Amino acid sequence: MAVGDELVELVDERDVVVEVVTRAEMRRRGSDGRHRAVYVAVVTSAGELVVHQRAPWKDILPSWWDVCFGGVLGVGEAWDAAAVRELSEEAGIDAQPVLLGAGLWDAPGAAISARVYRVDHDGPFTCPDGEVVALDRVPLADVAGWLSAHDVCPDSVDLVLPRLLPPPPSDEDGGGPQAQPAAGDPGHGG
């Protein structure tokens, strides 16, 4: 089955299924096609975030970098099962992620109901499905600097990093404002 023919569930803001459509139709609807997606951050025992570059053939944000593995849930798929599946498909690891939280993400052209997970794992990362073309490891303390030098999927940045990293120092703490990714980029949600 072609990727665009896969069936996905559209949901409302309460995460209630309202319709089943093809993935291509979900993408066509943009922000009117809210769908479920999992995001799984992988952190090594050395305190490094495993980041990866998406394949150039991806339908959303091709060749962009991402701070997590993940994707769209299939019809009837459980959240935890989707997180395990995405780790296996994209990273090539067998692990049981821990739920960090849930949230909604909206931007022009995209609407996502998300669950964010973390797994601690040192690899090896074989990336068997071809969706990942490059990997890197970034010390958690250096993620902000790494973000400023790469095009990174904005939904992952917004959903994952606040749940994974300590909050940045406020202006009152002498930390100053933090750099943010450009708004308006559609999220990948898989």
N, C-alpha and C positions, 0 to 999 in steps of 0.2 A: 504494500500500500504506500502510495506517495505521501510525504509528510503533510501536504496540504489537504489530503483526504482523511486524515486522522480525525476522529470525533472528539470534541471537547465540550465541557459543560460551561455555559454562560451562567453567571450568578449575579445576584443583586448585592447591595452593600452589606447585607446581613449574611452573605455567603449561602443563600438559598438558591438552588438550581432553578433557573427560569426557562432554559432552552438548551437543546443539544444541537450543535452545528459542526461543520467541518472546521478544521484549523484555518483553512484559507478564508472561510466566511468570517471567523472570529477576527482575523487580521484585517479583513476588509472593513469591518464595522468600527475598528479603532477604539476610541474611548467609549463607544456604545457596546463593546464586546467584552465586558468584564469577565475575566476567567481566573481560574485557580493556578497558582504556580508555587513551587518550592524553591528555596534558596538555601544552599548548604555551604557554609564556610568551613574550610579545612585549615587547621592550625597544627603545625609540627611541634614536637617536644622541645624544639629550640625557640619556640615563641614566634614562629614565622607564619604569615598568612600565605597559603598557596593560591596564587593568581594565575590566570590563563588567558590566552588570546583565542578568540572565537574564530572559527573557520570562515574563509571569504565567501562561502556559499550560503551562510546562514541568512534567513529571510529578514531578520531584524538585527541591526547593528553588526553587520559583517566585519570581521577583522578587528573589532574593538576588544579591549581587555575587560576581564571580569574578576570580581573579588570573591566569587563563589561559583559552585556548580549548581545546576538546577534546571528546572523546566516546567512545562505545562502538565497538569494532571490529565490523565485519560478519564473517560467516562466511568464513574463508579469507583475510581481508584482512591484508596485511603491516603491521607497526607503522609504518614510515616512510611508507607510502602513506596510512595513516589520519591521520597527523599533517598531511600536506600537504592531504588532503581536508578535514579539520576547519578548517584555516586558511582555505581557500578558501570553504567554506560559511558559517562563522560570522563571520570577519573580512573576507572579501572580498579577501584578498591571495594572491599567488602567490609562495611562498618555500620554501626548503629548510631545514627546522629541523635543529638539531644536537642529538643525543641527550645529555642530562645524566645520565641514570641510570634505574634501574628499581627497583620496590619493590612491596610489598603494602600495602594499607590495609584495615583492618577496623574496623567500628563496629557497634553494634546496628542491624540492618536493611540492612547493606551489606558487601560484600566485593569488593575490586578488585585485579586484577593490573595494574600501571601501568608505563608508560614516560613519562618526563618529557623534554621538549624545550625548546629556546630558539631564537628567531629574532630577529635585529636588523632592525627595519623601522620606517619612519616613516609608513607609510600611503600613500595614504588608506585608511581602514577603512570599507568600504561596508556590511558586515554584511548580505549579501543574503538569508539564509535566514529572517530574522525571529526567530531565537532570542535575539538581542541587542537590547535596547531603549535602552541608554544606554552610552556609553563615557567613560572618563576616563583621564588619564595621571597617575601618581603617581611622583615622584622616588624612586628606590630607597632613598635614605636616610630617606624619610618613610613607608615602607610600614607599619611597626609602628603609627604613629599613625593612619594611614588605617584599618587593620584594626579598631582599637578603636571606630571611629565607624560601622561598617557590619556588616550581616549578610553573612558571606562563607562560601562553600562550604568546609567544613572539610577535605575530602579534598584540595582544591587547596592549601590553606594548609599542610597536613602534608606533602604530597608535593613540591610545587614550591618553596616558599620556602626550605627548607633547602638545596636544590641550586642556588638562584639567588643568595641573599644570603649575605654573610659571617656567620659565627656571631656571636650577640650576646655582648657582654662578660659574663664570669662574675661572680659575686658577689665573687670575689677581685680582679677588675679594676675593681671599683667600679660595675659596671653594674646590679646588682640583678636580681631575677627579671623575666622577660618575660611579658607578657599572652598568654594562650592562648585559642583559640576554645572554646566550650562543647563538651564531649564528648557523644557519643551522638547527634549529628545525622547522619542518613544522608548519605553522599556522593552527589554527583550522577553522577559517572562518565559524564557525557554528558547 
